[in-house]
Amino acid sequence: MIYQILALFIWSSAFVAAKFVFVMLDPVLMIQARLLIATLIVLPLFLRRWKGVSGEMRKQLWWLAFLNYTATFLLQFIGLKYTSAASASTMLGLEPLCVIFIGHLFFQDKAKWFHWLCGLLAFIGVGVLIIGGQDNSGHSEINVFGCLLVLAASIVFAASLRWTKKVIASVGTEAYTSITIMLGTIATIPFTLLLTESWHIEFNWLGFFGLLYLGIACSWFAFWLWNKGLNSVDAKISGILVALEPIFGSLLAVLLLGEQLSWLSSLGIVLIIASTIGASLLPKLLKKN
């Protein structure tokens, strides 16, 4: 699990790094650039491994690349454009509950009563987080639309988790990571051409190094760590570990970006994190009793 915990810490810093990069270039253009950087790293391995992949497996890899990179990144970082890094990171904390409810709906992995209770508390926490972000004039750094986009990304990520695990077991961690990064980069190009609002680049060194960090650490290294851990960790456990990401992300947003959280927003974050942790720990506690 240490691989996945480290991956989650790196991912939790992605929203903070992205806020620095947004000053330099458009969010959608940033996504394409970070994927291109990661592609340069994995290109030699991709060329070696792609030839040995069957036609049927290639179709699955194309779909997973689109879901895990193109769709997830676009939803996350377009959403981040509208809301704060702390609130966006907190939305990621709902991923474990998304894993549970998707398993209930589509994989006959029935959710228990306490899962529904935790889901309700998490939903209340989201509302409290958003309301607490408003100042006296009604202005807020925490945006409903932005939060919903990040939540949609969490649903996409959770929905593909079991499928990802199955394919990794078949092709191997290194092959899967290199191939999906390459395919994800290609799949993102049409969306970049369509959704980029500004092609102007306002170069600055902080944004440049932030982009390198997103491309190398967040787009390649963290995914390699996550996939390596996913190969030997149950999908449910992986979903539970994701509860750590909003804790890391919120702290980094406050420390590095200076984002302010009201006591009400802080309460919302606590509710969401407590709900996801509770959903993971209650089954074990009830089983012992």
C-alpha positions in Angstrom: 0.0 0.0 0.0 3.0 2.3 0.4 3.2 2.8 -3.3 -0.4 4.0 -3.5 -0.1 6.2 -0.4 2.9 7.9 -2.0 1.0 8.3 -5.3 -1.9 9.9 -3.5 0.4 12.4 -1.8 1.8 13.4 -5.2 -1.6 13.6 -6.8 -2.9 15.7 -3.9 -0.2 18.4 -4.7 -1.3 18.5 -8.4 -4.1 21.0 -7.8 -1.7 23.3 -5.9 0.9 23.1 -8.8 -1.9 23.6 -11.3 -2.9 26.9 -9.7 0.6 28.2 -10.4 0.6 26.9 -14.0 -2.8 28.5 -14.7 -1.1 31.9 -14.5 1.0 30.8 -17.4 -1.4 29.0 -19.8 -4.9 27.8 -20.3 -6.0 24.8 -18.1 -6.9 22.6 -21.1 -3.6 23.4 -22.8 -1.8 22.6 -19.5 -3.4 19.1 -19.5 -2.1 18.5 -23.0 1.4 19.8 -22.2 1.7 17.7 -19.0 0.7 14.6 -21.0 3.2 15.4 -23.7 6.0 15.6 -21.1 5.0 12.3 -19.6 4.8 10.8 -23.1 8.5 11.7 -23.8 9.4 9.7 -20.7 7.4 6.5 -21.6 7.9 6.6 -25.4 10.8 4.0 -25.6 8.9 1.5 -23.3 5.7 2.1 -25.3 7.4 1.3 -28.6 8.7 -2.0 -27.1 5.4 -3.1 -25.4 2.7 -2.0 -27.9 3.8 -4.6 -30.5 3.1 -7.4 -28.1 -0.5 -6.3 -27.2 -3.4 -8.1 -28.9 -6.0 -6.3 -30.9 -8.7 -6.9 -28.3 -6.5 -5.7 -25.5 -5.6 -2.6 -27.5 -9.3 -1.6 -27.6 -9.5 -1.9 -23.8 -6.3 0.1 -23.3 -7.7 2.9 -25.6 -10.9 3.1 -23.4 -9.0 3.1 -20.1 -6.5 5.7 -21.4 -9.5 7.9 -22.3 -11.2 7.4 -19.0 -8.2 7.7 -16.6 -6.4 10.5 -18.4 -8.5 12.4 -20.9 -11.9 12.4 -19.2 -10.5 12.5 -15.6 -8.0 15.3 -16.2 -10.3 17.5 -18.2 -13.1 17.3 -15.6 -10.7 17.8 -12.7 -8.7 20.8 -14.0 -11.5 22.6 -15.8 -13.3 22.2 -12.5 -10.3 23.5 -10.6 -10.4 26.6 -12.8 -13.6 27.6 -11.1 -13.0 26.6 -7.5 -10.3 26.5 -4.8 -7.6 23.9 -4.6 -8.8 22.9 -1.1 -12.4 22.3 -2.2 -11.3 20.4 -5.3 -9.1 18.2 -3.2 -12.0 17.5 -0.9 -14.2 16.4 -3.7 -11.6 13.7 -4.5 -12.3 12.4 -1.0 -15.7 11.2 -2.3 -14.0 8.6 -4.5 -14.1 5.8 -2.0 -17.9 6.2 -1.6 -18.1 6.3 -5.4 -16.3 3.0 -5.6 -18.8 1.5 -3.1 -21.9 2.7 -4.8 -20.7 1.8 -8.3 -20.0 -1.7 -7.0 -23.5 -1.8 -5.5 -25.1 -0.7 -8.8 -23.1 -2.6 -11.4 -21.0 -5.4 -9.7 -23.4 -7.0 -7.2 -21.2 -5.8 -4.4 -24.1 -4.7 -2.2 -23.7 -1.5 -0.1 -24.7 -1.8 3.6 -26.8 0.6 5.6 -23.8 2.4 7.0 -22.5 3.1 3.5 -25.7 4.9 2.7 -25.5 6.8 6.0 -21.9 7.8 5.3 -22.9 8.8 1.7 -25.7 11.1 3.2 -23.2 12.7 5.6 -20.7 13.2 2.8 -23.4 14.9 0.7 -24.3 17.2 3.6 -20.6 17.9 4.0 -20.3 19.1 0.4 -23.2 21.5 1.0 -21.6 22.8 4.2 -18.3 23.2 2.4 -19.8 25.3 -0.4 -22.0 27.4 1.9 -19.1 28.1 4.2 -17.0 29.4 1.4 -19.2 32.5 0.9 -18.3 35.8 2.4 -20.7 38.5 3.5 -21.1 39.8 0.0 -22.0 36.3 -1.3 -18.7 35.9 -3.2 -16.9 32.6 -2.8 -13.7 30.9 -3.9 -15.6 27.6 -3.6 -17.8 27.1 -6.8 -20.6 24.6 -7.1 -20.0 24.0 -10.8 -16.3 23.5 -10.3 -16.9 21.1 -7.4 -19.4 19.1 -9.5 -16.9 18.7 -12.3 -14.2 17.4 -9.9 -16.8 15.0 -8.4 -17.7 13.8 -12.0 -14.0 13.0 -12.4 -14.0 11.0 -9.2 -17.0 9.0 -10.5 -15.2 8.3 -13.8 -12.0 7.2 -11.9 -14.0 5.0 -9.5 -16.0 3.4 -12.3 -12.9 2.3 -14.2 -11.0 1.0 -11.1 -11.9 -2.7 -11.3 -11.4 -2.7 -15.1 -8.0 -1.1 -14.7 -6.9 -3.7 -12.1 -8.0 -6.5 -14.5 -6.1 -5.1 -17.4 -2.9 -4.4 -15.4 -2.9 -8.0 -14.2 -2.9 -9.1 -17.9 -0.4 -6.7 -19.4 1.8 -5.7 -16.5 2.3 -2.4 -14.6 5.0 -0.9 -16.8 3.4 -1.8 -20.1 0.0 -0.5 -18.9 1.4 2.8 -17.6 3.4 3.6 -20.7 0.7 2.6 -23.2 -2.2 4.4 -21.5 -0.1 7.6 -21.1 0.7 7.5 -24.8 -2.9 6.7 -25.8 -4.3 9.2 -23.3 -2.1 12.0 -24.8 -3.4 11.2 -28.3 -7.0 11.0 -27.1 -6.8 14.4 -25.5 -5.7 16.3 -28.6 -9.2 16.7 -30.1 -10.5 18.1 -26.8 -7.5 20.4 -26.6 -8.3 21.9 -30.0 -12.0 22.2 -29.1 -11.9 23.4 -25.5 -8.8 25.6 -25.2 -10.0 29.2 -24.7 -6.6 30.9 -25.0 -3.5 29.8 -26.8 -1.4 32.6 -25.3 1.4 31.5 -23.0 2.5 34.0 -20.3 5.9 32.4 -19.5 7.1 32.4 -15.9 9.6 30.1 -14.1 7.2 29.1 -11.3 4.6 28.0 -13.9 7.2 26.2 -16.0 8.5 24.2 -13.1 5.0 23.5 -12.0 4.2 22.1 -15.4 7.3 19.9 -15.3 6.2 18.6 -11.9 2.7 17.9 -13.2 4.1 16.1 -16.3 6.8 14.0 -14.6 5.6 13.4 -11.0 1.9 13.6 -11.3 1.3 12.2 -14.8 3.9 9.5 -15.0 5.6 8.7 -11.6 2.4 8.8 -9.5 0.5 6.6 -12.0 3.3 4.1 -12.1 3.3 4.0 -8.3 -0.5 3.7 -8.2 -0.7 0.9 -10.8 2.2 -1.0 -9.2 0.2 -1.0 -5.9 -3.1 -1.7 -7.6 -1.7 -5.0 -9.0 -1.4 -6.4 -5.4 -4.0 -4.4 -3.5 -7.8 -5.1 -3.5 -9.8 -2.5 -5.5 -11.8 -1.7 -2.4 -8.7 -1.0 -0.3 -7.4 1.2 -3.1 -10.7 3.1 -3.0 -10.4 3.5 0.8 -6.8 4.9 0.6 -8.1 7.7 -1.7 -9.6 9.2 1.5 -6.0 10.4 2.3 -5.9 12.6 -0.8 -8.2 15.4 0.4 -6.3 15.5 3.7 -3.0 16.0 1.9 -4.5 18.4 -0.7 -6.3 20.7 1.7 -3.3 21.1 3.9 -1.0 21.9 0.9 -3.6 24.4 -0.4 -3.6 26.3 2.9 0.2 26.1 3.4 1.4 26.8 -0.2 -1.4 28.9 -1.7 -2.6 30.6 1.4 -6.2 29.7 0.8 -8.5 30.6 3.7 -11.1 28.1 5.1 -13.9 29.3 7.2 -14.9 27.2 10.2 -18.0 26.1 8.3 -16.0 25.0 5.2 -13.6 23.2 7.5 -16.5 21.4 9.1 -17.7 20.3 5.6 -14.2 18.9 4.9 -14.2 17.0 8.2 -17.7 15.6 7.4 -16.6 14.4 4.0 -13.3 12.8 5.2 -15.0 11.3 8.3 -17.7 9.8 6.1 -15.2 8.1 3.7 -13.1 6.8 6.5 -16.1 5.6 8.4 -17.4 3.8 5.3 -14.1 1.9 5.2 -13.7 1.2 8.9 -17.2 0.3 10.0 -17.3 -3.0 8.2 -14.3 -4.2 10.1 -15.5 -3.0 13.4 -19.0 -4.5 13.0 -17.4 -7.8 11.9 -15.3 -7.9 15.0 -18.3 -7.2 17.2 
